[in-house]
């Protein structure tokens, strides 16, 4: 993805949140956008304040144009993340926006928990899917949880499941990579 395309996605996320404070949820104009941004894509928008998480919402499956996915996920991260109260306008100037564009998830085949642990890499986002719960961790979570066993344990808990879920034959683990960026990254 080019710097220009990344800048457009960050601008879309910023604009979506700024306009949502005024009650305007109108999606961006799709004319004159690079074709790559009009293709279906999956994204996460992460909000931080002083390095601390303030909201993070996204899609793991590409089902709408990437630019619209970023727009709607930015609004959801700011105002609908159930872990946080809605973002207040006074907080907005101190909030950093990060956009993560996800690759298509692939199944991670493994035979038992130890094999799964061996196959994990810190550049992987991981999706845990089970009939009783589903959750994902972006690759950025590895910065806070570098131990693979703890990473998988916390992912199971996030899905509302016991860590023994990885030995259940109904469990599917998928992985993906991300292209993540903030305005700061584009200035470097």
C-alpha positions as CSV (number, residue, x, y, z in Angstrom):
1,X,0.0,0.0,0.0
2,X,1.4,3.4,-1.0
3,X,2.1,6.3,1.4
4,X,-0.7,8.2,-0.4
5,X,-3.2,5.4,0.1
6,X,-2.3,5.1,3.8
7,X,-2.7,8.9,4.2
8,X,-6.1,8.7,2.6
9,X,-7.2,5.9,5.0
10,X,-5.9,7.9,8.1
11,X,-7.7,11.0,6.8
12,X,-10.9,9.0,6.4
13,X,-10.6,7.6,10.0
14,X,-9.9,11.1,11.4
15,X,-12.7,12.7,9.4
16,X,-15.2,10.0,10.4
17,X,-14.6,10.5,14.1
18,X,-14.5,14.4,13.9
19,X,-17.8,14.4,12.0
20,X,-19.4,11.9,14.3
21,X,-19.0,14.3,17.2
22,X,-21.4,16.5,15.3
23,X,-23.8,13.6,14.5
24,X,-22.7,13.3,10.9
25,X,-22.0,9.6,10.0
26,X,-22.0,10.1,6.3
27,X,-19.4,7.8,4.6
28,X,-16.7,9.4,2.4
29,X,-17.2,10.1,-1.3
30,X,-15.9,7.2,-3.2
31,X,-15.2,9.1,-6.4
32,X,-11.6,9.9,-7.2
33,X,-10.2,7.3,-4.8
34,X,-7.4,4.9,-5.7
35,X,-8.8,1.6,-7.0
36,X,-7.0,-0.3,-4.2
37,X,-9.1,1.5,-1.5
38,X,-12.3,0.6,-3.3
39,X,-11.6,-3.1,-3.2
40,X,-13.1,-5.1,-0.4
41,X,-10.7,-5.1,2.5
42,X,-10.6,-5.8,6.3
43,X,-9.2,-3.3,8.8
44,X,-8.9,-2.4,12.4
45,X,-8.9,1.1,13.8
46,X,-7.0,1.5,17.1
47,X,-7.2,4.6,19.3
48,X,-4.6,5.3,21.9
49,X,-3.9,8.0,24.4
50,X,-0.4,8.3,25.7
51,X,0.3,4.8,24.5
52,X,-2.7,3.3,26.3
53,X,-5.6,1.7,24.4
54,X,-8.7,3.8,24.1
55,X,-10.7,1.8,21.6
56,X,-10.1,-0.8,18.9
57,X,-12.7,-2.2,16.5
58,X,-12.3,-3.9,13.2
59,X,-13.2,-6.6,10.7
60,X,-11.3,-9.8,10.0
61,X,-13.1,-10.6,6.8
62,X,-13.1,-8.3,3.7
63,X,-16.8,-7.7,2.9
64,X,-17.0,-4.0,1.9
65,X,-14.7,-1.5,0.3
66,X,-11.6,-0.9,2.4
67,X,-12.2,2.8,2.7
68,X,-15.7,2.2,4.0
69,X,-14.4,-0.4,6.4
70,X,-12.0,2.1,7.9
71,X,-14.7,4.8,8.1
72,X,-17.2,2.6,10.0
73,X,-14.5,0.9,12.2
74,X,-13.1,4.4,13.2
75,X,-16.6,5.4,14.4
76,X,-17.1,2.1,16.2
77,X,-13.6,2.4,17.9
78,X,-14.4,5.9,19.1
79,X,-17.9,5.4,20.2
80,X,-18.9,1.7,20.4
81,X,-16.0,-0.2,21.9
82,X,-17.8,-1.9,24.9
83,X,-14.6,-1.7,27.0
84,X,-14.6,2.1,27.1
85,X,-17.1,5.0,27.4
86,X,-17.7,6.9,24.1
87,X,-14.8,9.2,23.1
88,X,-15.4,12.7,24.4
89,X,-14.6,15.7,22.2
90,X,-12.1,17.0,24.9
91,X,-10.1,13.7,24.4
92,X,-9.9,13.9,20.7
93,X,-6.8,16.2,20.4
94,X,-4.9,13.7,22.5
95,X,-6.0,10.6,20.7
96,X,-3.7,8.8,18.2
97,X,-5.4,6.9,15.4
98,X,-3.7,3.7,13.9
99,X,-5.1,1.9,10.9
100,X,-4.3,-1.8,10.4
101,X,-5.1,-3.3,7.0
102,X,-5.3,-7.1,7.3
103,X,-4.2,-9.8,4.9
104,X,-6.7,-12.5,4.1
105,X,-6.8,-15.0,7.1
106,X,-5.4,-18.4,6.5
107,X,-6.0,-21.6,8.6
108,X,-3.1,-22.5,10.9
109,X,-3.0,-26.3,10.9
110,X,-1.6,-27.7,14.1
111,X,-1.6,-31.0,16.1
112,X,-2.0,-30.2,19.8
113,X,-1.3,-27.1,21.8
114,X,2.5,-27.5,21.8
115,X,2.5,-27.6,18.0
116,X,0.4,-24.5,17.9
117,X,2.7,-22.7,20.2
118,X,5.7,-23.6,18.0
119,X,4.0,-22.3,14.9
120,X,3.1,-18.9,16.2
121,X,5.2,-15.9,15.2
122,X,5.1,-12.3,16.6
123,X,4.1,-10.9,13.2
124,X,0.9,-12.9,13.2
125,X,-2.6,-11.8,14.1
126,X,-4.5,-14.8,15.4
127,X,-8.2,-15.6,15.1
128,X,-9.7,-18.2,17.5
129,X,-13.0,-19.6,16.2
130,X,-15.1,-22.1,18.1
131,X,-18.9,-22.7,18.1
132,X,-19.1,-21.1,21.6
133,X,-16.9,-18.1,21.0
134,X,-14.6,-16.1,18.7
135,X,-11.9,-13.6,19.2
136,X,-8.8,-12.1,17.5
137,X,-5.6,-10.4,18.6
138,X,-3.8,-8.1,16.2
139,X,0.0,-8.7,15.8
140,X,0.5,-5.5,17.9
141,X,-0.8,-7.5,21.0
142,X,2.6,-9.4,20.9
143,X,4.2,-6.2,22.2
144,X,2.2,-6.5,25.4
145,X,2.0,-10.3,25.6
146,X,5.2,-11.7,24.1
147,X,4.9,-15.2,25.6
148,X,3.0,-17.5,23.1
149,X,1.3,-19.6,25.8
150,X,0.0,-16.5,27.6
151,X,-1.0,-15.0,24.2
152,X,-3.1,-18.0,23.4
153,X,-4.5,-18.2,26.9
154,X,-5.6,-14.5,26.9
155,X,-7.1,-15.0,23.4
156,X,-9.2,-17.9,24.7
157,X,-10.4,-15.8,27.6
158,X,-11.2,-12.9,25.3
159,X,-13.4,-15.3,23.4
160,X,-15.1,-16.3,26.6
161,X,-13.5,-19.8,26.4
162,X,-11.2,-21.9,28.5
163,X,-7.6,-22.3,27.2
164,X,-8.3,-26.0,26.7
165,X,-10.3,-25.0,23.7
166,X,-7.2,-25.4,21.5
167,X,-7.5,-29.2,22.0
168,X,-11.1,-29.2,20.9
169,X,-11.4,-30.6,17.3
170,X,-14.2,-28.0,16.6
171,X,-11.6,-25.2,17.1
172,X,-10.2,-23.4,14.1
173,X,-7.2,-21.1,14.4
174,X,-6.5,-18.7,11.6
175,X,-3.7,-16.2,11.2
176,X,-3.1,-13.0,9.2
177,X,-0.6,-10.1,8.9
178,X,-1.3,-6.4,9.0
179,X,0.1,-3.3,7.4
180,X,-0.3,-0.8,10.3
181,X,0.3,2.9,10.3
182,X,-0.3,6.3,12.0
183,X,0.4,9.8,10.8
184,X,3.7,9.6,12.7
185,X,4.8,6.6,10.6
186,X,4.2,8.5,7.4
187,X,6.4,11.4,8.6
188,X,9.4,9.1,9.2
